[in-house]
Amino acid sequence: MKKKLGRLIPWTICVLTFLVIIGLTKLNVFQSLEFKSYDARVNFSAKFSKPNDDIVLILVDQYSITQANKTFGWSWPWPREAYGKIYSFLDQGKASSCTYDILFTEPSILGQSDDDAFANLLSSGTHTKSYAAQFMSEGQLLNPIEKIKDSLSNLSNTTSATDEDGTIRRTRITDDFEGHTLVSMGFRPVYDLEDGVPSGLPSTYDNTKNTETLRLNFRGDINRYPHFCAFDILDCIDKTSRGEEYEDFSAEDFENAHVFVLYYAPGLFDICSSPVSKVYPGSGIPITTLDNLLSKDFIRDIPLWLNYLFVLLFCIAGVHLAHFSGKRKRTFSIVAANILSITLGIGLVNALTYIGFVKCLYMWSVPLLAAFVFSYLAKASIDYFMEGRQKRFIKGAFSQYLSPSVINQLISNPEKLKLGGEKRNISIFFSDVQSFTTLSEGLTPEKLTDLLNCYLSEMSSIILETGGTIDKYEGDAIIAFWNAPTDIPNHSNMALEVAVKCQQRLKEMEDFFISKVGRPMWTRIGINTGDAVVGNMGSQTRFDYTMFGDAVNLASRLEGLNKQFGTYIMCSESTMAQVSDNGTNLAFRQLGKVQVVGKTQAVTVYEPMLKEEYQKNFDSLEKFSQGLNLFYDGKIKEALSVFETNTSDAPSSKYAEHCREIIEDKTVIDEHWTGVWIAKGK
């Protein structure tokens, strides 16, 4: 069930985040940020675009105004005949069109003759189409005066399509005014009403909708286009009319060009807000429109379903990257992984949307970023919550019988904890206080409890310091093991070293115990290494982390067997062999071959001790070994003689008693004799 829930959570996050992002997008929650993202992409892509060379600008700038005043004696405004001369110059050079982004809605202040001169020059053109601006304002359509209007090839509308934030990012081909179709200035030079929509428009453009807009692909500053000062044109006209040469350019340089004549002096030209600049020349809109039309590179919206798909994909990416980051083990690694993942996700969104824009494709940016970030944070938050709950579970489940260091390992590597059970090679520890029942009879319950708690605390701290796991306490008995739930490479060494340290600690506490109970306390310890099943065993509501198996039973038998051999630590041959292979500061003496209760196969058991102790008692231990070998060979009387002379050694005394029993029982010693000690009880 938990696995299914674990697989369901990421997809639930993806679906819910997807629905939320789409809903917020539909409600225009991201619109303001999306506009900013769009403008940033415009400025980025402008660096990779090239203005169309067929578009040329003639600028009525401050330089032109100043020089015209000095050269021709013109004050501002100029006589309209000047604009007519510019048109005639362009017509002479066979320019394709001449568009005046200038309003001629009022008669010239120089009189009708000035307007007539301008109109006559426009009418005399044979090659170059002429257009002038018309403007819709507050329900009124402002057109050039009739004389000029009739002389033009046509009119062009300068009304712009403005977004909600007041920025112009789009354009229209046409507008309607009282049943009349008004063609936008940028389209007019190539617009043909008879053929309908001009070439160069996106295939998705719907020419049946006058409200349909097109996204402009800005080139940056309009100064990137080929441009000339209006005075230089007029100066060229004046000098060539007087037979002088003008070397900088000629009318022929404008052949097939689409020319815009516009005001460019401070205070004269209108400004607008565009993605390129908040004080962008208004003339830049029709110029950019015509450029996009000629270059066939308007910005095209990708299909709506594809935007939805990208939102879903980045939801999935956010969830998966959050999952990847959460798998790190160390705090620094987690922080680094999160920074890397978030940077990667944001970078991927930006790369996709920016490169797409350079390729003239517009797709959502902020909704994609929001989809990634929201899904990432949602997954990371849920993982954090689940991890916290898992940490609390591990601490609650193991704090009573695992050391803090082991608990921290489990928290960092929860996969090492398999709920239910797993087979592991472990070293098992059983201990029991000698004659504890007799000792406890003289104590009140309170004093007995205090004594027992003191003893168990001292012994447990030694076990936990080495990474041991305390299985349980049974009265004065302690059951523990090593190498589960976390790996401890030298677990057999740990178990035996703990056994020796426990005995040393009890020796150090002799005075304390004598003051409490009138005598020292001794504990017998049995240790075995082998395969066992470990895990959380119990019901769904209550369980213990415990172990079971033959290896566990043998360790329990060895603890009790100490009494029969007069020892306080006993281990199996498997433990001894593993410790010897690992390297140790312990020495061992073989105690015998024992058939424990419930088993038919004998096991060889050993008494571990510090090497210093082994050297100190070397003669006695050697004498015991001599007697043991005689016992194995069936030479019971000879073995008895050796054991009886080794009176300071408890195991020798126990073997001496055992030899006497064999002699008294007249046990047959023949070729089937194996020297196995048959345990009398558990």
N, C-alpha and C positions, 0 to 999 in steps of 0.2 A: 504493500500500500504506500509506504514512504517513498519507494523508488518511483512509483507511478506519479506521486505528488511532485517529486523532484523533477521529473520530466515535464510535468504539466505547467509548473510555475513559469519557466522561461517563455513558453508560448502564450500563456495568459498575459504576461507582461507585454509581449510584442503586440498582441491583439488590442489590449486596452490602450496602450500607448498610441498605437496607430489610430484608433477611433478618436482619442482625445486630440491628437495633433490635427487630424482632418477637420474635426469640429471647430477647433480654435482657428484654423486657417479660414474656414468658411465664415466665421464671425469676424474676420479681419483683425484678430488679435495681434498677428505678426506683421501687419501691413507696414507700420512705421519702420520696423527693423528691416523688413524686406526691401523697402525703398532704399534704405541706406546701403544694404548689401548690393542691390541692383546698381546703384550709382558707383560703388567701388569697383564693380565688374566693368562698368562702362569705361572708367578711367584706366583700368588695367588693359582692357582689350584695345583701347585707342592707341596704345603704344605699338601694337602689332598691325595696325591698319594703315592704309595709304590713301590720302585724298585723291579723288578722281582728277586726272590732269585736264579733262575736258571742261572742268568748271573753273572759271576765272572771276576774280573779284576786282571791281574798281571802287576804291574807297575815297569818299569825300571826307578826308580827315583834316585835322587842324593844320597840318603842313600845307595841304591843298588850299584851304581857306586863306591862310596867311600869304602864300605865294601868289594866288590869284589876285589878291588885293594889291600886292606890290606890282605885279606884271600887267594885269588887265584893268586895274582900278576898280575891281568889283568889291562892293561891300556885301555883307551877308544879309539876306539870302541872295544866292546867285540868280542871275537871269535864267529863265528856263531854256532859253535858246542854247545855253551851255550844255544841258543834258541832251538836247537835240543833236548838237555837234558830236557828242560822244556816240550817240546812236549811229549817225552817218558814218563815223570812223569805223565802227564795228561792221556796219553793212558793207562798207568798202572792202573790209577784210573777209567778208563772207562768214561772219560768226553765225552760229545756229540760232541763237536767241539773245535778247537783251531784256533783262527783267529789272525794273526799277522798284526797289523796296522802299519807295517814297510815296507819300500820299499827295496827290495833286487835286485835293478836294476843294480848294479855294482858288479864285483867280489870282494871277501873279500880281504882286504889289507894284510891278513895273508897268502894268497896264495890259490891255487885250492884245496889243501888238506882240508882246513877249510870248503870250500863250499861242498866238497864231503862228509865230515863227517856230515854236517847238512842235506844234501840230503838223506844220508843213514838212518839217524835217522827218518826222515819224512816217508821214504818208508817202514820202519819196523813197522809202526803203524797198529794195527788191530781193534781198537775200535773207535778211535777219528779221525774225519775228520779234515783236516788241510787246512787252507786258508791263502793266503797272499795278500797284496795290489797290485792293478794295478791302474794307474792314467793317465787320459787324460790331456794333457797340450799342448796348442797351436797347435792343430791338430795332435799331436803325442800321441801314446799310450805307456806308460812306463810299462813294465812287468818285473817280476823277471828274473834273468838270467836263461837260458834254464835248467841247471842241477837242480836248485831248483824248477823251474816251473813244470818240469816233475814229481817231487816227491810229489807235493802238490795234495790234493784232487781236488782243483779248485782255481780259482782266484776270487778276489772280488774287485769291482770298488769303489774307494773312492771319485769320483767326486760328488759334492754336488749340490743341487738345491737352488740357491741364489735368494732372492727377490730383488726388485729394490733398496732398501736401503743398500744392501750388507749383510743383515742378513739372516742366514739359519733358516727357520722355517718349511721347507718341505723336503721330500726325494722322490727319485724315486726308483722303483723296478729295472728297467733296463734302460740302455742307448744303443744307437746304435753307432757302430764305423765301418765304411766301411763294412757294412753288417753283422757285428758280434754283438751279444747280450752280453752286459756287465751287469752282475748282481751286484747290489749294495752290499756293504760289510755287511750292517745290515740284508739283506735278504738271503745272501748266505748260512748260516748254515741250513736254513729250505727250501731253494728253490729247487723245482723239476721241471725241464724243461718239463718233460713228462706230468706232471699233470697240468701244467700251473700255474695259480695264487695260491700261498700258502694260507692256511686257516689263519684267523685272520685279513683279510683285510676288509674294509668297503664294504657293499653290493653295493655301488654306484661306486666302482672302476672299471674303464674300462681298461681291460688288453690288449686291441687292440691298446692302445695309449702309446707309450714309453715316451711321454712327460707328461703323467699323474703323478701328484704328490700327496703325502699324507701329511697331517698336522701332525707334530710330537707332542706328548704329553710328554713334558720334565718332568723329575723327580727332577730337580734342579742340584746341584753339583754332579759330577760323583762319588765323594767319598761316596755317600750314598749307592752305590752298594758294595756288599762284595768284598774286594780287599786285595791283598797280595803284598808285595815287592818282586821283582824278586830275590833279593839276598836270601831272606828267603827260597824261593823254591829251589834255587841252593844249599843253605846250608843244607837243608833237604836231597836233593839228595846225597850230598857229605857224610854226616854223616851216612845215612842209608846204603850207598854203602860200608862203612867201618865197618858196623855192630853195629853202635851206634844208640841209641834211639833218636827220635825227637818227643817231646811231644806236640808241638803246633798244628800240623796238620799232615795229611798223605795224600797220593794220593787218598785214598778212599773217602776223603771229597769232591772230585771234580766229583764224579759220576754223570752222566747225565747233567753236567753243560756245558754251552756255555761260553768258556773262551776267553777273549781278552787280547792279550799281546801288550803293547803299551809303547812308551816313555812317561815319566812323569817328567823328570828332566828339570829345567829351560833352555831354549835355544835349547832343543832337539825336543820337540813336537810342531806340528803346532797348531796355534790358529785360531779361527774364531769368528765371531760375531753371537751370538744366543740370543733369548729372555732372557735366563738365565743370560748371561754375555757377555760383548763385547770382553772379552779375554777368550773365552770358548775353552777347548781342542777340537781339531778337531775330536778326537776319540769318543767324546761324541755323535756325530751324528749317526754313525752306532750302537753304544751301545743303544741309545734311540730307534732307528728304530727296532732293534731286540726285545727290551723290549715291545714296542707297538704291535709288531706282535705276540709275545707269550701271552701277556695279552689281546689282542684283544681290545685295547682301543686307536686307532688312533683318532685324533680329526676329527669329521665329520662335513661337512658343511650342514646346514639346507637347504631345497629347496629354490631356488631363490624367488619363489612366496610367501614363508612364510616371507622372509626378507621384501618384498614389503608390505605385510600385516602388519607387525610390524611397518613399517614406517608410514603407514596410521593410525594405531591405536594411535601412539604417536602424530601424528598431531591432531587427535581428542582430545586426552588427554590434549595437550597443550592449545587448544582453550577453552575447558571446564574449566580447572583450572584457566585460565586467566579470564574467565567470573565470576567464583566464587570469585576470589580475588578482582575483580573490584566492587563487590557488597558491600564491606565493607564501612561503613559510615564515619569513622574517618581516618585521615591521618596515625596515628600509626597503626591502624588495617589494612589499605591497605598495608603498608610497610611490616608488619608482615605476612599478608596473602600471599603477593608476594614471600617473602623469603621462607615461608613454602611450597608454591606450587612448586616453582622452585626446592627446595631441594627434595621435594617428587618426582617430575618428574625425576630428574637426578638420585635419589636413586633407583627409579623403573627400569630405564634403566640399571643401574649398577647391580642391584640385578638379573635381568633377564639374562643379558649377562654373568655375573660371575658364577652364579649357573649353567647356561647352559654349560659353559666351564668345570666346575667341572664334569659335566655329559657327557663330551666329545663331546659337541655340540658347533659349532662355528656359531655365528650370528653376523650381523653388530652391531657395537656399536656407533661409531661416527655419522653415518647417522641417527640412532635413536635419539641420543642426539640432533643433529641438527634439526631433524623434530620436536621434542618437543619444543626446545628453539625458533626456527624460528616461529612456529605457535603461541606459547605463546606470543612472543613479537609482532607479527603481530596483534593478537587479542587485546592485551593490548594497543597497539598504536592506533588502530582504536577506541577502547572504549574511550581512553583518548581524541582523537579528537572529537568523538561524544559527550562525556561528556562536553568538552569545548564548543562545539557548543550549547549544551543544556543549559549550564550555561549562555552563552551569550544571548540565547533566553529568559531564565527566567529573567535575569537582565533587558534586554531590554523591556520585556513585562510587568514587574511588578515594576520596579524601581520608576515609577511615583506615585504609589499608595500603595506600601507596604514598611514597615520598613526594614532596612538592615538585622535585625535579622530574620525576617520572610523570606526574600529572601534567606538567608543562609540556613534556614531549608528546603526550597524548593529545593535548589541546592543539599543538602544532601539527600533529600527524594523526588525526582521528581515524584515518583509514586503517591504522594498526589495531584498532579496537574492533573486533568482529563480535557483534552481539550474537549470543546463541552458543557458540563453542567452536574451537579449532584445535587441531592436534599440534602440539609443540613439544620440543625437547626442553625439559625444565629440570632444575635442581630443587628438590623438595626437602623441607626442614620441619621436623617434628620435635618439640621439646616438652618436658614434663618435670615438675619439681619433685625431687625425691622425698617420699614420706610426707607429702603435703597434708594428707588427711589427719595424720597424727599431730602435725604441727598446728593445724587450725583448731584442734579441739580445745586448746588452752586460751583461745582468743575470743573476745567479744565480736559480734558481727561487724561493728564499726571498725575495730582495730584490724580485723581480718581483711576487710575491704580496703583500708588504707595500705596495708602491707602488700596486698595483691596488686593494687593499682601502681604502687611504687615499683614493684618487681616488673610488671608487664611494661611500664613506661620505659624503664631502663633497657630492657631487652628489645623492645619494639624500635626504639630510636636507633639502635645498632643495626637492626635489619633494614630499616627504611633508608639509612644513610648510604647503603650500598645498592639502592635501587630495588630492594626486595619488595614483594607483594605479600601483605599479611592476609591470609585466607580467612582465618577466624581465631577467636579465643574460646577455649573450652575449659572453663574454670581457670586453673593455673597453666594449662597447656597452650602453647603457641604453635600454630600451623602457618607456614609461609612457603613461598617459592620464588624463584628467580627466572628471568627470561620470558615473562609474560606480565602484562600485555605488550611491553616494549622489549626490544632486543637488547640483551646483555651478553656480549661475546664470551666473556669468561665467567659465565654464571655459576659453574661448579666451584671455581675458586672463591667467588663471593660467598657462597653458602658455607663452605668450610672455614673461611676466614671469620665469618660472622660467628660460627659456632665457637671458635677459639676465643674471640673477643668477648663473647657472652660469659664464658667461663672465667676469663680474666677479670671482667667487671664484677662478677659475683665474689671473686677473691678479694677485690678492692673494697667491697661493701660488707665484709665479714663482721666488722665491729658494729655496723648499723644493724645487721640482722640479729646479732647476739643481744644487742640492747632491746630489740623488739620481741624476740621469741626464745632467747636463751641459747641459741646455737646458730651456726652458719646455715645458709641455704645452698643446696646443690641442685643442679638440673641435669637431666639426661637428654641428650640430643641425638636424633637419628637423621641421616641424610642419604638421599638416593638421587641419582640422575637418570632420567629416562623419558620416554614419550608418554604424554598424558593429554587428556582433553581439558582445556581451560576455557572459561567463558562465563557469561552471565546465565546462571541457572536459576530457575524458579518459575513463578507465575507471571502473568502480565503486569500485576500490580506490585509484586514484591519479589526481588531476586537478589542473589549474591554472586559476586565474581569469585568463582571457586574452581576446583580441579577434581578430576577423578580418573581412575585407571590403576592397573597393576603396579606401576611405578610408585604411585601415591601410597598404596597399601604396603608396599615393601618398606618405604621410609618410616611408616608408622610402626611396623614390626621391629625395625632396627632400633628405634627409640626404646621400645620395651625390652629389647634384647640386651641393652646395656646392663640391666640388673643382673642377668645371668652371667655376664663376663666381668662384672665389677668395674666397668668403664663409664665415662660420662659423655663421650662422643664416639659415635660409630658411623661409618659410611660404607657404601657398597663399592664393589670393585669398579663399577662403571664410573662412579664419581672420582675415585682415586686415579683411574687411568686418564680421564679427561683432564684433571688437574695437573697430572704429571706431564701430559703433552703440552699444556699451556705454559708450564713453568711456574714454580711456587716456592715459597720459603717454608713450606711444611714438609714434614717427614711422616712416613706411615709405618705402622707395624701390622702385619697380618694377624688377625685374631683367630681366624678359623674358617671352616666351611660349614655353613649353617643351613639347615632345612627349617624355614620358618613355618608357623602354623598356616595351614591352608595351601601349602605349596609342596610339590613332590621334588622339585629341582632345587638343589642346594646352591647357595650363593656364597661367595667369598667376601668376608667383611674385614674392615680395617679400622684401626684407631689412628686418627690424624693428630699431630702435635707439632709444635714449633721445633725447628731443627736444633735450637739451643737446648730444649728439653730432651730431645732425642740423644744428643751428645752427652748431656749430663747423666742420663740413665742408660748409657750405651751397654754396660756390662749386664745389667738386669734384663734389658731388651734382647740382647744376644742370647742370654740363657733361656729366655722364654721361647725364642725362635728355635733353639736347639731342642727344647722339650716338645714344641709343636711338630717339628719334623719327625721326631720319634713317635708321636701320637699318630701322625698321618701314616707312618709305616706299620702301625699296629703293635708297636713295642710299648705296651701300656705301662708295664712295671718300670721300664727304663725311663719313660717319660715322667712317671710319677716321681721317681727319684730326683729328676732334674727340677721339676716344678716345686717339690717340697723344700729344696734348698734356696729357692728364689722367693722367700717369704715376704719381702717388701713390695712385691708386684701383685696387685689384686687379680689380674687375669691369670697369673700363674697359680694363685691360690684356688681360683674357681676351677681351673683345669685339674688341679690335684684332687679336689673333691669329685670331679667328674670321673677321673681315672679310678678312684676308689670304688665308685658306684659300679663301674664296668667290671672291676675285679670281683666285687661282692656279688654282682648279678651273674657272674660267670658267663659273660657275653662271649660268644664264639668269635674268635678272630681268625678269619680265613682269607682266601683270595678275593672274596667279595667285600672285604673291609675297605672303606673309602675315607675314613676319618671324619665323617660328617657329624657335626653336633646337631642333634635333634632338639629343637627348641621345645621347652616344656609348656610354654604359654605365650600369649600375646605380649 
